[in-house]
Amino acid sequence: MAQKNRGRDRAVVEEELSLEQLKKRLDNLDARFDAIDSMVSAVAERIVMRPLRMEIACPNCGKIIEIGVVGDQKMLR
């Protein structure tokens, strides 16, 4: 009987740990999304002010891709 209770207690503790890990992962994901949002907003603001030229290296082949973006209207807020 005592072993069954220990098994249940252990399962409860493991479930609490997994919930805490899930919460930490969600918090980290939220922080990453906030960082991405900030970067995208900064790029969008720069595009409406002046031309933007980006060079991105392909992670698979290493080829450099050049992207040029020009905007001529103010962003609406």
MMTF fields as JSON, N, C-alpha, C and O atoms, coordinates in Angstrom:
{
  "mmtfVersion": "1.0.0",
  "mmtfProducer": "UNKNOWN",
  "numBonds": 307,
  "numAtoms": 308,
  "numGroups": 77,
  "numChains": 1,
  "numModels": 1,
  "chainsPerModel": [1],
  "groupsPerChain": [77],
  "chainIdList": ["A"],
  "bondAtomList": [4, 2, 8, 6, 12, 10, 16, 14, 20, 18, 24, 22, 28, 26, 32, 30, 36, 34, 40, 38, 44, 42, 48, 46, 52, 50, 56, 54, 60, 58, 64, 62, 68, 66, 72, 70, 76, 74, 80, 78, 84, 82, 88, 86, 92, 90, 96, 94, 100, 98, 104, 102, 108, 106, 112, 110, 116, 114, 120, 118, 124, 122, 128, 126, 132, 130, 136, 134, 140, 138, 144, 142, 148, 146, 152, 150, 156, 154, 160, 158, 164, 162, 168, 166, 172, 170, 176, 174, 180, 178, 184, 182, 188, 186, 192, 190, 196, 194, 200, 198, 204, 202, 208, 206, 212, 210, 216, 214, 220, 218, 224, 222, 228, 226, 232, 230, 236, 234, 240, 238, 244, 242, 248, 246, 252, 250, 256, 254, 260, 258, 264, 262, 268, 266, 272, 270, 276, 274, 280, 278, 284, 282, 288, 286, 292, 290, 296, 294, 300, 298, 304, 302],
  "bondOrderList": [1, 1, 1, 1, 1, 1, 1, 1, 1, 1, 1, 1, 1, 1, 1, 1, 1, 1, 1, 1, 1, 1, 1, 1, 1, 1, 1, 1, 1, 1, 1, 1, 1, 1, 1, 1, 1, 1, 1, 1, 1, 1, 1, 1, 1, 1, 1, 1, 1, 1, 1, 1, 1, 1, 1, 1, 1, 1, 1, 1, 1, 1, 1, 1, 1, 1, 1, 1, 1, 1, 1, 1, 1, 1, 1, 1],
  "groupList": [{"groupName": "MET", "atomNameList": ["N", "CA", "C", "O"], "elementList": ["N", "C", "C", "O"], "formalChargeList": [0, 0, 0, 0], "bondAtomList": [1, 0, 2, 1, 3, 2], "bondOrderList": [1, 1, 2], "singleLetterCode": "M", "chemCompType": "L-PEPTIDE LINKING"}, {"groupName": "ALA", "atomNameList": ["N", "CA", "C", "O"], "elementList": ["N", "C", "C", "O"], "formalChargeList": [0, 0, 0, 0], "bondAtomList": [1, 0, 2, 1, 3, 2], "bondOrderList": [1, 1, 2], "singleLetterCode": "A", "chemCompType": "L-PEPTIDE LINKING"}, {"groupName": "GLN", "atomNameList": ["N", "CA", "C", "O"], "elementList": ["N", "C", "C", "O"], "formalChargeList": [0, 0, 0, 0], "bondAtomList": [1, 0, 2, 1, 3, 2], "bondOrderList": [1, 1, 2], "singleLetterCode": "Q", "chemCompType": "L-PEPTIDE LINKING"}, {"groupName": "LYS", "atomNameList": ["N", "CA", "C", "O"], "elementList": ["N", "C", "C", "O"], "formalChargeList": [0, 0, 0, 0], "bondAtomList": [1, 0, 2, 1, 3, 2], "bondOrderList": [1, 1, 2], "singleLetterCode": "K", "chemCompType": "L-PEPTIDE LINKING"}, {"groupName": "ASN", "atomNameList": ["N", "CA", "C", "O"], "elementList": ["N", "C", "C", "O"], "formalChargeList": [0, 0, 0, 0], "bondAtomList": [1, 0, 2, 1, 3, 2], "bondOrderList": [1, 1, 2], "singleLetterCode": "N", "chemCompType": "L-PEPTIDE LINKING"}, {"groupName": "ARG", "atomNameList": ["N", "CA", "C", "O"], "elementList": ["N", "C", "C", "O"], "formalChargeList": [0, 0, 0, 0], "bondAtomList": [1, 0, 2, 1, 3, 2], "bondOrderList": [1, 1, 2], "singleLetterCode": "R", "chemCompType": "L-PEPTIDE LINKING"}, {"groupName": "GLY", "atomNameList": ["N", "CA", "C", "O"], "elementList": ["N", "C", "C", "O"], "formalChargeList": [0, 0, 0, 0], "bondAtomList": [1, 0, 2, 1, 3, 2], "bondOrderList": [1, 1, 2], "singleLetterCode": "G", "chemCompType": "PEPTIDE LINKING"}, {"groupName": "ASP", "atomNameList": ["N", "CA", "C", "O"], "elementList": ["N", "C", "C", "O"], "formalChargeList": [0, 0, 0, 0], "bondAtomList": [1, 0, 2, 1, 3, 2], "bondOrderList": [1, 1, 2], "singleLetterCode": "D", "chemCompType": "L-PEPTIDE LINKING"}, {"groupName": "VAL", "atomNameList": ["N", "CA", "C", "O"], "elementList": ["N", "C", "C", "O"], "formalChargeList": [0, 0, 0, 0], "bondAtomList": [1, 0, 2, 1, 3, 2], "bondOrderList": [1, 1, 2], "singleLetterCode": "V", "chemCompType": "L-PEPTIDE LINKING"}, {"groupName": "GLU", "atomNameList": ["N", "CA", "C", "O"], "elementList": ["N", "C", "C", "O"], "formalChargeList": [0, 0, 0, 0], "bondAtomList": [1, 0, 2, 1, 3, 2], "bondOrderList": [1, 1, 2], "singleLetterCode": "E", "chemCompType": "L-PEPTIDE LINKING"}, {"groupName": "LEU", "atomNameList": ["N", "CA", "C", "O"], "elementList": ["N", "C", "C", "O"], "formalChargeList": [0, 0, 0, 0], "bondAtomList": [1, 0, 2, 1, 3, 2], "bondOrderList": [1, 1, 2], "singleLetterCode": "L", "chemCompType": "L-PEPTIDE LINKING"}, {"groupName": "SER", "atomNameList": ["N", "CA", "C", "O"], "elementList": ["N", "C", "C", "O"], "formalChargeList": [0, 0, 0, 0], "bondAtomList": [1, 0, 2, 1, 3, 2], "bondOrderList": [1, 1, 2], "singleLetterCode": "S", "chemCompType": "L-PEPTIDE LINKING"}, {"groupName": "PHE", "atomNameList": ["N", "CA", "C", "O"], "elementList": ["N", "C", "C", "O"], "formalChargeList": [0, 0, 0, 0], "bondAtomList": [1, 0, 2, 1, 3, 2], "bondOrderList": [1, 1, 2], "singleLetterCode": "F", "chemCompType": "L-PEPTIDE LINKING"}, {"groupName": "ILE", "atomNameList": ["N", "CA", "C", "O"], "elementList": ["N", "C", "C", "O"], "formalChargeList": [0, 0, 0, 0], "bondAtomList": [1, 0, 2, 1, 3, 2], "bondOrderList": [1, 1, 2], "singleLetterCode": "I", "chemCompType": "L-PEPTIDE LINKING"}, {"groupName": "PRO", "atomNameList": ["N", "CA", "C", "O"], "elementList": ["N", "C", "C", "O"], "formalChargeList": [0, 0, 0, 0], "bondAtomList": [1, 0, 2, 1, 3, 2], "bondOrderList": [1, 1, 2], "singleLetterCode": "P", "chemCompType": "L-PEPTIDE LINKING"}, {"groupName": "CYS", "atomNameList": ["N", "CA", "C", "O"], "elementList": ["N", "C", "C", "O"], "formalChargeList": [0, 0, 0, 0], "bondAtomList": [1, 0, 2, 1, 3, 2], "bondOrderList": [1, 1, 2], "singleLetterCode": "C", "chemCompType": "L-PEPTIDE LINKING"}],
  "groupTypeList": [0, 1, 2, 3, 4, 5, 6, 5, 7, 5, 1, 8, 8, 9, 9, 9, 10, 11, 10, 9, 2, 10, 3, 3, 5, 10, 7, 4, 10, 7, 1, 5, 12, 7, 1, 13, 7, 11, 0, 8, 11, 1, 8, 1, 9, 5, 13, 8, 0, 5, 14, 10, 5, 0, 9, 13, 1, 15, 14, 4, 15, 6, 3, 13, 13, 9, 13, 6, 8, 8, 6, 7, 2, 3, 0, 10, 5],
  "groupIdList": [1, 2, 3, 4, 5, 6, 7, 8, 9, 10, 11, 12, 13, 14, 15, 16, 17, 18, 19, 20, 21, 22, 23, 24, 25, 26, 27, 28, 29, 30, 31, 32, 33, 34, 35, 36, 37, 38, 39, 40, 41, 42, 43, 44, 45, 46, 47, 48, 49, 50, 51, 52, 53, 54, 55, 56, 57, 58, 59, 60, 61, 62, 63, 64, 65, 66, 67, 68, 69, 70, 71, 72, 73, 74, 75, 76, 77],
  "secStructList": [7, 2, 2, 2, 2, 2, 2, 2, 2, 2, 2, 2, 2, 2, 2, 2, 2, 2, 2, 2, 2, 2, 2, 2, 2, 2, 2, 2, 2, 2, 2, 2, 2, 2, 2, 2, 2, 2, 2, 2, 2, 2, 2, 2, 2, 2, 2, 2, 2, 1, 7, 3, 3, 3, 3, 3, 3, 7, 6, 6, 6, 7, 7, 3, 3, 3, 3, 3, 3, 7, 7, 7, 1, 7, 7, 7, 7],
  "xCoordList": [0.82, 0.0, 0.866, 0.59, 1.912, 2.795, 3.522, 3.772, 3.862, 4.55, 3.636, 4.097, 2.36, 1.406, 1.305, 1.253, 1.275, 1.209, 2.479, 2.418, 3.626, 4.886, 4.886, 5.336, 4.377, 4.292, 3.393, 3.706, 2.278, 1.362, 1.999, 1.883, 2.683, 3.357, 4.435, 4.581, 5.181, 6.231, 5.617, 6.176, 4.482, 3.815, 3.34, 3.429, 2.838, 2.383, 3.558, 3.448, 4.687, 5.877, 6.385, 6.74, 6.422, 6.884, 5.955, 6.41, 4.654, 3.697, 3.897, 3.816, 4.157, 4.407, 5.681, 5.732, 6.717, 7.963, 7.738, 8.252, 6.971, 6.737, 5.912, 6.117, 4.992, 4.221, 5.121, 4.976, 6.053, 6.993, 7.9, 8.175, 8.365, 9.211, 8.439, 8.978, 7.182, 6.348, 6.158, 6.206, 5.942, 5.79, 7.07, 7.01, 8.232, 9.511, 9.709, 10.167, 9.365, 9.508, 8.594, 8.992, 7.372, 6.445, 6.938, 6.803, 7.506, 8.063, 9.236, 9.355, 10.103, 11.227, 10.739, 11.275, 9.728, 9.169, 8.561, 8.715, 7.871, 7.288, 8.381, 8.225, 9.477, 10.588, 11.192, 11.538, 11.319, 11.854, 10.927, 11.388, 9.621, 8.672, 8.736, 8.631, 8.908, 9.047, 10.29, 10.256, 11.382, 12.619, 12.451, 12.897, 11.81, 11.576, 10.674, 10.916, 9.636, 8.723, 9.47, 9.23, 10.376, 11.155, 12.032, 12.136, 12.668, 13.531, 12.729, 13.141, 11.596, 10.762, 10.235, 10.195, 9.835, 9.356, 10.455, 10.205, 11.678, 12.791, 13.086, 13.348, 13.046, 13.285, 12.172, 12.448, 10.925, 9.805, 9.901, 9.627, 10.281, 10.422, 11.543, 11.427, 12.614, 13.717, 13.33, 13.736, 12.561, 12.161, 11.341, 11.53, 10.432, 9.604, 10.405, 9.984, 11.546, 12.355, 13.364, 13.576, 13.982, 15.009, 15.179, 14.717, 15.833, 16.017, 16.821, 17.661, 16.543, 17.213, 17.769, 17.083, 19.008, 19.642, 20.115, 20.881, 19.657, 20.041, 20.757, 20.38, 21.777, 22.456, 22.302, 22.697, 21.722, 21.455, 22.145, 22.023, 22.859, 23.524, 22.578, 21.978, 22.459, 21.627, 22.281, 23.469, 21.515, 22.114, 22.473, 23.308, 21.854, 22.122, 23.328, 24.231, 23.348, 24.408, 25.441, 26.518, 25.129, 26.069, 26.034, 26.777, 25.187, 25.08, 24.492, 23.562, 25.033, 24.566, 23.424, 23.543, 22.332, 21.144, 21.025, 21.042, 20.906, 20.779, 19.328, 18.712, 18.791, 17.398, 17.396, 17.953, 16.78, 16.651, 15.194, 14.35, 14.89, 13.512, 13.461, 14.287, 12.473, 12.308, 10.851, 9.939, 10.637, 9.274, 9.129, 10.095, 7.913, 7.705, 6.497, 6.072, 5.951, 4.809, 5.08, 5.797, 4.494, 4.631, 3.763, 2.711, 4.216, 3.436, 2.269, 2.406, 1.133, -0.018, 0.028, 0.306, -0.244, -0.226, -1.602, -1.784],
  "yCoordList": [-1.191, 0.0, 1.257, 2.21, 1.252, 2.414, 2.629, 3.768, 1.536, 1.66, 2.272, 3.032, 1.955, 2.541, 4.045, 4.814, 4.467, 5.899, 6.604, 7.721, 5.961, 6.56, 6.718, 7.734, 5.707, 5.776, 6.911, 7.614, 7.086, 8.182, 9.53, 10.468, 9.626, 10.877, 11.212, 12.364, 10.198, 10.404, 10.866, 11.736, 10.294, 10.69, 12.138, 12.885, 12.522, 13.904, 14.866, 15.913, 14.519, 15.372, 15.484, 16.574, 14.358, 14.381, 15.221, 15.936, 15.132, 15.938, 17.422, 18.24, 17.778, 19.174, 19.674, 20.802, 18.819, 19.206, 19.414, 20.367, 18.52, 18.668, 19.924, 20.575, 20.266, 21.498, 22.718, 23.699, 22.658, 23.767, 23.902, 25.016, 22.782, 22.811, 23.376, 24.153, 22.984, 23.499, 25.0, 25.73, 25.46, 26.902, 27.649, 28.709, 27.108, 27.731, 27.789, 28.799, 26.709, 26.678, 27.698, 28.367, 27.817, 28.802, 30.226, 31.094, 30.462, 31.786, 32.099, 33.22, 31.109, 31.307, 31.571, 32.432, 30.83, 31.031, 32.42, 33.075, 32.873, 34.213, 35.278, 36.263, 35.08, 36.033, 36.056, 37.124, 34.905, 34.846, 35.563, 36.299, 35.342, 36.026, 37.54, 38.291, 37.986, 39.42, 39.976, 41.068, 39.225, 39.67, 39.73, 40.681, 38.716, 38.707, 39.866, 40.523, 40.124, 41.229, 42.554, 43.407, 42.728, 43.971, 44.138, 45.233, 43.039, 43.118, 43.425, 44.248, 42.769, 42.994, 44.425, 45.063, 44.932, 46.316, 47.308, 48.286, 47.053, 47.947, 47.94, 48.99, 46.77, 46.675, 47.388, 48.109, 47.199, 47.843, 49.362, 50.06, 49.89, 51.336, 51.881, 52.967, 51.126, 51.582, 51.552, 52.428, 50.567, 50.448, 51.66, 52.169, 52.131, 53.259, 54.554, 55.519, 54.601, 55.815, 55.881, 56.943, 54.752, 54.736, 53.313, 52.361, 53.17, 51.823, 50.92, 51.382, 49.656, 48.678, 47.572, 47.08, 47.182, 46.101, 45.066, 45.383, 43.829, 42.761, 41.67, 41.355, 41.105, 39.946, 38.811, 38.921, 37.722, 36.582, 35.358, 35.095, 34.621, 33.398, 32.217, 32.044, 31.408, 30.212, 29.213, 28.921, 28.683, 27.746, 26.398, 25.669, 26.065, 24.766, 24.809, 23.981, 25.776, 25.793, 26.897, 26.868, 27.866, 28.936, 30.074, 31.045, 29.973, 31.026, 32.284, 32.208, 33.429, 34.702, 35.226, 35.321, 35.559, 36.081, 37.555, 37.911, 38.406, 39.834, 40.247, 39.929, 40.962, 41.414, 42.933, 43.467, 43.616, 45.065, 45.449, 44.974, 46.308, 46.722, 48.24, 48.874, 48.816, 50.261, 50.564, 49.935, 51.529, 51.938, 53.432, 54.185, 53.854, 55.283, 55.834, 56.963, 55.054, 55.523, 55.321, 54.404, 56.196, 56.078, 54.923, 54.63, 54.281, 53.215, 53.823, 54.874, 53.16, 53.583, 52.9, 51.705, 53.656, 53.062, 52.965, 52.49],
  "zCoordList": [0.0, 0.0, 0.0, -0.729, 0.822, 0.904, -0.413, -0.81, -1.094, -2.377, -3.428, -4.28, -3.379, -4.327, -4.101, -5.061, -2.843, -2.522, -2.983, -3.498, -2.801, -3.252, -4.768, -5.298, -5.452, -6.916, -7.373, -8.333, -6.685, -7.024, -6.727, -7.517, -5.564, -5.208, -6.237, -6.644, -6.65, -7.645, -8.973, -9.641, -9.353, -10.592, -10.514, -11.488, -9.351, -9.166, -9.269, -9.907, -8.642, -8.691, -10.123, -10.572, -10.848, -12.243, -13.112, -14.005, -12.848, -13.612, -13.333, -14.25, -12.076, -11.723, -12.4, -12.89, -12.422, -13.085, -14.582, -15.167, -15.194, -16.625, -16.912, -17.936, -16.025, -16.199, -16.043, -16.773, -15.088, -14.909, -16.127, -16.571, -16.669, -17.864, -19.05, -19.838, -19.169, -20.253, -20.115, -21.105, -18.893, -18.656, -19.015, -19.637, -18.63, -18.969, -20.477, -21.011, -21.157, -22.622, -23.285, -24.238, -22.783, -23.339, -23.09, -23.953, -21.916, -21.617, -22.542, -23.038, -22.777, -23.697, -25.12, -25.817, -25.54, -26.875, -27.002, -28.033, -25.957, -25.953, -26.057, -26.779, -25.341, -25.411, -26.812, -27.317, -27.435, -28.801, -29.785, -30.658, -29.637, -30.514, -30.326, -31.296, -29.09, -28.829, -29.514, -30.082, -29.46, -30.103, -31.617, -32.258, -32.186, -33.629, -34.024, -35.037, -33.234, -33.505, -33.505, -34.359, -32.548, -32.482, -33.715, -34.268, -34.146, -35.329, -36.589, -37.406, -36.743, -37.927, -37.932, -38.985, -36.784, -36.697, -37.063, -37.766, -36.584, -36.902, -38.399, -38.985, -39.013, -40.456, -41.217, -42.176, -40.807, -41.489, -41.379, -42.355, -40.223, -40.064, -40.943, -41.512, -41.046, -41.884, -43.36, -44.124, -43.762, -45.17, -45.6, -46.704, -44.741, -45.145, -45.168, -45.807, -44.492, -44.465, -45.609, -46.194, -45.924, -46.964, -47.481, -46.852, -48.613, -49.18, -48.239, -47.467, -48.33, -47.489, -48.37, -49.265, -48.116, -48.858, -47.849, -46.939, -48.012, -47.1, -47.884, -49.013, -47.287, -47.843, -46.848, -45.687, -47.322, -46.454, -47.049, -48.245, -46.227, -46.682, -46.49, -45.429, -47.543, -47.484, -46.523, -46.657, -45.55, -44.601, -45.234, -44.699, -46.361, -46.992, -47.917, -47.799, -48.843, -49.849, -49.609, -50.204, -48.75, -48.459, -49.468, -49.325, -50.482, -51.49, -50.86, -50.056, -51.225, -50.683, -51.549, -52.771, -50.898, -51.574, -51.211, -50.033, -52.214, -51.979, -52.181, -53.199, -51.191, -51.243, -51.094, -50.135, -52.029, -51.961, -51.826, -52.586, -50.86, -50.611, -50.541, -49.884, -51.232, -51.235, -50.898, -51.436, -50.006, -49.657, -49.873, -49.752, -50.194, -50.428, -49.663, -49.909, -48.752, -47.971, -46.492, -46.091, -45.692, -44.245, -43.745, -44.312, -42.687, -42.083, -41.316, -40.69, -41.369, -40.588, -39.236, -39.147, -38.184, -36.844, -36.289, -35.168]
}
